[in-house]
Amino acid sequence: MLRRAVLQTFRQGLAQSFFKRNAVSLSETTVTHQPIETSDEADEKSVSKQKPGDESGNTVVVAPPEFRFMYPEFLPDPAMERRNRLKEKLERIDMLQRRSVVEIPEFYTGSVMAVTVADANSPNKFARFVGICIQRGGSGLRAWFILRNVVDKQGVEILYEMYCPLIQKIEVLRLERRLDESLLYLRDALPEYSTFPLDMEPERRLNNSVVPINPLKVKLRPRPWLERWERQNLQGVEDLNLPQRFYDKAEKVAKPWEKYDLMLQYRKTIPAEEQEKIFADVHSQLQQQEFKRKIRRRRGTD
């Protein structure tokens, strides 16, 4: 019995030492396989900004901070009762697929644009409209923008849904910004501020140059107006030349404390951390689309 017990303990010790030795050898010979990058992906990573590796050793892609001004439609609706994480992610996928078919360039309120839309009633089966962007808004697939132009002494405005399948082409003829986020006061301004030729040629712009801000001051026509513009803090409008009683009423209804209301700003915006996650997912896809678009242009020119 004693001899059998000694043999059993000896065998257990050999087994334990065998498993320990093999485990060490396996851990020493383990190879970390990394995915092979194509030339397109290598060029894409060379352009994109990256953070140093985290604890797991993975690089974190960081989108440029100006993305929140260039692509505000990718940010969801800040109203919490309308939020749906799965719906927002699916919408971003659809938006990127639409952008792979139709190029939607960078533009701002105040940029002069041309939009070509499929029109079955037109002789050429498409219609092209040129105008200045006076307002843009919406989020996700419901993003929109308004173009305004004066045609035959008549103001014409068209609201376009940015991801509408009828849109065939979007061109930016003059890329610039204005002093105000909304230019709806052009409806009450003189016609020359909203008149652009329908055959306007696009202006050349250097790559990676700063978007200029047009300091133009618009002169409004005499009252009556569509809105009480004296009650809005407009930077791109000349002196309204109104009686003092209008400015006194504007001071009574003003809410100067709202710019200090942090909770109000929080409810109207998306947190910066969430914006970084959203644009980090979108950044790589947009870069890949731009890289493929450049290849197609080179082949077309060749």
C-alpha positions as CSV (number, residue, x, y, z in Angstrom):
1,M,0.0,0.0,0.0
2,L,2.8,2.4,0.9
3,R,4.6,1.7,-2.4
4,R,1.4,2.3,-4.4
5,A,0.9,5.7,-2.7
6,V,4.4,6.8,-3.4
7,L,4.1,5.9,-7.0
8,Q,0.8,7.8,-7.3
9,T,2.3,11.0,-5.8
10,F,5.3,10.6,-8.1
11,R,3.1,10.4,-11.2
12,Q,1.0,13.4,-10.1
13,G,4.2,15.5,-9.7
14,L,5.5,14.5,-13.1
15,A,2.1,15.4,-14.7
16,Q,2.0,18.8,-13.0
17,S,5.6,19.7,-14.1
18,F,4.8,18.5,-17.7
19,F,1.8,20.8,-17.9
20,K,3.6,23.8,-16.5
21,R,6.5,23.3,-18.9
22,N,4.2,23.0,-21.9
23,A,2.2,26.1,-20.8
24,V,5.4,28.2,-20.6
25,S,6.6,27.0,-24.0
26,L,3.3,27.7,-25.6
27,S,3.2,31.2,-24.1
28,E,6.7,31.8,-25.4
29,T,6.0,30.6,-28.9
30,T,2.6,32.4,-29.3
31,V,2.6,34.6,-32.4
32,T,0.3,37.7,-32.6
33,H,-1.2,37.7,-36.1
34,Q,-2.0,41.2,-37.5
35,P,-4.2,41.8,-40.5
36,I,-2.4,42.5,-43.7
37,E,-3.1,46.1,-44.9
38,T,-3.7,46.9,-48.6
39,S,-2.2,49.9,-50.2
40,D,-5.5,51.8,-49.9
41,E,-5.7,51.2,-46.2
42,A,-2.0,52.2,-45.8
43,D,-2.6,55.5,-47.5
44,E,-5.8,56.0,-45.5
45,K,-4.0,55.5,-42.2
46,S,-1.2,57.7,-43.2
47,V,-3.7,60.6,-43.7
48,S,-5.9,60.0,-40.6
49,K,-4.9,61.2,-37.2
50,Q,-4.2,58.5,-34.6
51,K,-3.8,58.4,-30.9
52,P,-1.1,56.3,-29.2
53,G,-2.1,52.7,-28.5
54,D,-4.3,52.0,-25.5
55,E,-3.9,49.2,-23.0
56,S,-4.8,46.6,-25.5
57,G,-2.3,48.0,-28.0
58,N,-4.9,49.1,-30.6
59,T,-4.6,52.5,-32.3
60,V,-7.5,54.9,-31.8
61,V,-8.5,56.9,-34.9
62,V,-9.4,60.5,-34.0
63,A,-11.5,62.6,-36.4
64,P,-10.5,66.3,-37.0
65,P,-12.3,68.7,-34.6
66,E,-13.8,70.6,-37.6
67,F,-15.9,67.6,-38.5
68,R,-18.7,68.9,-36.2
69,F,-19.0,72.0,-38.5
70,M,-18.5,70.2,-41.8
71,Y,-20.8,67.2,-41.2
72,P,-23.4,68.3,-38.5
73,E,-26.0,65.9,-40.0
74,F,-24.1,62.9,-38.6
75,L,-24.9,64.0,-35.1
76,P,-28.2,62.7,-33.7
77,D,-31.1,64.7,-32.5
78,P,-30.2,66.0,-29.0
79,A,-33.8,65.5,-27.8
80,M,-33.6,62.5,-25.5
81,E,-37.2,61.4,-26.2
82,R,-36.2,61.0,-29.9
83,R,-33.0,59.1,-29.4
84,N,-32.6,55.5,-30.6
85,R,-29.0,54.1,-30.7
86,L,-29.7,51.3,-33.2
87,K,-31.7,53.6,-35.5
88,E,-28.9,56.2,-35.5
89,K,-26.3,53.7,-36.3
90,L,-28.4,52.3,-39.2
91,E,-29.0,55.8,-40.5
92,R,-25.3,56.6,-40.5
93,I,-24.7,53.4,-42.6
94,D,-27.3,54.5,-45.1
95,M,-25.9,58.0,-45.2
96,L,-22.4,56.7,-46.0
97,Q,-23.7,54.5,-48.7
98,R,-25.5,57.4,-50.3
99,R,-22.3,59.5,-50.1
100,S,-20.5,56.7,-52.0
101,V,-22.9,57.2,-54.9
102,V,-23.3,61.0,-54.9
103,E,-20.5,63.3,-53.6
104,I,-21.8,65.7,-51.0
105,P,-19.1,68.3,-50.6
106,E,-18.3,70.5,-47.7
107,F,-20.6,73.6,-47.5
108,Y,-21.9,76.1,-45.0
109,T,-24.6,78.7,-44.6
110,G,-23.6,81.4,-47.0
111,S,-22.0,79.1,-49.6
112,V,-23.3,79.4,-53.2
113,M,-24.3,76.0,-54.5
114,A,-25.8,74.3,-57.5
115,V,-28.0,71.2,-57.1
116,T,-29.1,68.9,-60.0
117,V,-32.3,66.9,-59.4
118,A,-33.9,64.3,-61.6
119,D,-37.2,65.7,-63.0
120,A,-39.4,63.6,-65.2
121,N,-41.3,66.7,-66.5
122,S,-38.2,68.4,-67.7
123,P,-37.1,68.0,-71.3
124,N,-33.6,67.0,-70.2
125,K,-35.0,64.8,-67.4
126,F,-33.1,66.8,-64.8
127,A,-33.3,70.3,-63.3
128,R,-30.4,72.4,-62.0
129,F,-30.8,75.3,-59.5
130,V,-28.2,77.8,-58.4
131,G,-28.6,79.7,-55.1
132,I,-27.1,80.7,-51.8
133,C,-27.6,78.4,-48.8
134,I,-29.6,80.5,-46.3
135,Q,-30.2,77.7,-43.8
136,R,-29.4,74.1,-43.1
137,G,-30.6,71.8,-40.4
138,G,-32.0,68.3,-39.5
139,S,-30.1,65.3,-38.4
140,G,-29.5,61.9,-40.0
141,L,-31.4,61.1,-43.1
142,R,-33.7,64.1,-42.5
143,A,-30.9,66.6,-43.0
144,W,-31.9,69.5,-45.3
145,F,-30.8,72.8,-46.7
146,I,-32.4,75.8,-48.4
147,L,-31.1,77.6,-51.5
148,R,-32.3,81.0,-52.5
149,N,-32.0,83.0,-55.7
150,V,-33.8,85.8,-57.4
151,V,-35.0,84.8,-60.9
152,D,-36.8,87.3,-63.1
153,K,-37.1,89.7,-60.1
154,Q,-38.9,87.0,-58.1
155,G,-37.3,85.4,-55.0
156,V,-37.2,81.6,-55.4
157,E,-36.3,79.2,-52.5
158,I,-36.0,75.4,-52.7
159,L,-35.6,73.1,-49.8
160,Y,-33.5,70.0,-50.6
161,E,-33.3,66.9,-48.5
162,M,-29.6,66.2,-48.5
163,Y,-29.9,62.4,-48.9
164,C,-32.9,62.4,-51.3
165,P,-32.4,59.8,-54.0
166,L,-33.6,62.3,-56.7
167,I,-30.5,64.4,-56.2
168,Q,-28.0,63.7,-59.0
169,K,-25.2,66.2,-58.2
170,I,-24.3,68.8,-55.6
171,E,-21.8,71.5,-56.5
172,V,-20.2,74.2,-54.3
173,L,-19.6,77.2,-56.6
174,R,-18.3,79.5,-53.9
175,L,-17.3,78.1,-50.5
176,E,-17.6,80.7,-47.8
177,R,-19.2,81.4,-44.5
178,R,-21.2,84.3,-43.2
179,L,-21.4,86.1,-39.9
180,D,-24.7,84.5,-38.9
181,E,-25.8,80.9,-38.8
182,S,-29.1,81.6,-40.6
183,L,-29.6,84.0,-43.5
184,L,-33.4,84.1,-43.5
185,Y,-33.2,87.9,-43.4
186,L,-32.3,87.8,-47.1
187,R,-36.0,87.5,-47.7
188,D,-36.4,91.1,-46.5
189,A,-33.1,92.3,-48.0
190,L,-32.5,94.0,-51.4
191,P,-32.6,91.6,-54.4
192,E,-28.9,92.1,-55.3
193,Y,-27.8,90.2,-52.2
194,S,-29.6,87.0,-53.4
195,T,-29.1,87.2,-57.1
196,F,-26.7,84.8,-58.8
197,P,-26.4,83.8,-62.4
198,L,-27.7,80.4,-63.3
199,D,-24.6,79.6,-65.3
200,M,-22.2,80.6,-62.6
201,E,-18.8,78.9,-62.8
202,P,-17.2,77.4,-59.7
203,E,-14.4,79.4,-58.1
204,R,-11.1,77.7,-57.7
205,R,-9.9,77.1,-54.1
206,L,-6.6,75.8,-52.8
207,N,-6.7,72.5,-51.0
208,N,-6.6,72.5,-47.2
209,S,-7.1,76.3,-47.2
210,V,-9.2,78.0,-44.4
211,V,-12.8,78.6,-45.3
212,P,-13.2,82.4,-45.6
213,I,-15.8,84.3,-43.6
214,N,-17.6,86.9,-45.7
215,P,-18.0,90.1,-43.6
216,L,-20.7,91.5,-45.8
217,K,-23.4,93.6,-44.1
218,V,-26.8,93.3,-45.7
219,K,-29.2,96.2,-46.1
220,L,-32.8,95.4,-45.4
221,R,-35.8,97.0,-47.1
222,P,-38.1,99.2,-45.1
223,R,-40.7,97.6,-42.8
224,P,-43.0,95.5,-42.8
225,W,-40.7,92.5,-42.5
226,L,-41.4,88.8,-42.2
227,E,-39.9,88.7,-38.7
228,R,-38.8,91.2,-36.0
229,W,-35.2,91.2,-36.9
230,E,-34.4,93.8,-34.3
231,R,-35.1,91.2,-31.6
232,Q,-32.4,88.9,-33.0
233,N,-28.7,89.4,-32.5
234,L,-27.8,89.7,-36.2
235,Q,-24.1,90.4,-37.1
236,G,-24.5,90.5,-40.9
237,V,-27.2,93.3,-41.1
238,E,-26.6,97.0,-41.3
239,D,-28.2,99.4,-38.9
240,L,-32.0,99.0,-39.1
241,N,-32.8,102.7,-38.5
242,L,-35.8,102.0,-36.4
243,P,-37.4,104.3,-33.7
244,Q,-36.2,103.8,-30.2
245,R,-39.5,102.1,-29.1
246,F,-38.7,99.1,-31.2
247,Y,-35.4,98.6,-29.4
248,D,-37.0,99.1,-26.0
249,K,-39.5,96.3,-26.7
250,A,-36.7,94.1,-27.9
251,E,-34.9,94.6,-24.6
252,K,-38.0,93.6,-22.6
253,V,-38.3,90.3,-24.4
254,A,-34.6,89.6,-24.5
255,K,-33.2,86.6,-22.6
256,P,-29.5,87.4,-22.0
257,W,-29.2,84.8,-19.3
258,E,-29.6,81.9,-21.7
259,K,-25.9,82.1,-22.7
260,Y,-25.0,81.2,-19.1
261,D,-27.6,78.4,-18.8
262,L,-25.4,75.3,-18.9
263,M,-28.3,72.9,-18.7
264,L,-30.0,74.5,-21.7
265,Q,-26.8,74.2,-23.7
266,Y,-26.4,70.6,-22.6
267,R,-30.0,69.7,-23.8
268,K,-29.4,71.4,-27.2
269,T,-26.1,69.7,-28.0
270,I,-24.5,66.3,-28.1
271,P,-21.7,65.6,-25.5
272,A,-18.2,66.0,-26.9
273,E,-17.3,62.4,-25.9
274,E,-20.2,61.0,-28.0
275,Q,-19.3,63.3,-30.9
276,E,-15.8,61.9,-30.9
277,K,-17.1,58.3,-31.1
278,I,-19.5,59.1,-33.9
279,F,-17.0,61.0,-36.0
280,A,-14.3,58.4,-35.4
281,D,-16.6,55.8,-37.0
282,V,-17.5,58.1,-39.9
283,H,-14.0,59.4,-40.5
284,S,-12.4,56.2,-41.9
285,Q,-15.4,55.7,-44.2
286,L,-15.3,59.2,-45.6
287,Q,-11.5,59.0,-46.1
288,Q,-11.9,55.7,-48.0
289,Q,-14.6,57.2,-50.2
290,E,-12.4,60.3,-50.9
291,F,-9.4,58.0,-51.8
292,K,-11.5,56.0,-54.2
293,R,-12.9,59.1,-55.7
294,K,-9.5,60.5,-56.4
295,I,-8.5,57.3,-58.1
296,R,-11.5,57.5,-60.4
297,R,-10.7,61.1,-61.2
298,R,-7.1,60.2,-62.1
299,R,-8.2,57.3,-64.3
300,G,-10.7,59.6,-66.0
301,T,-8.1,62.3,-66.7
302,D,-5.6,59.7,-67.9
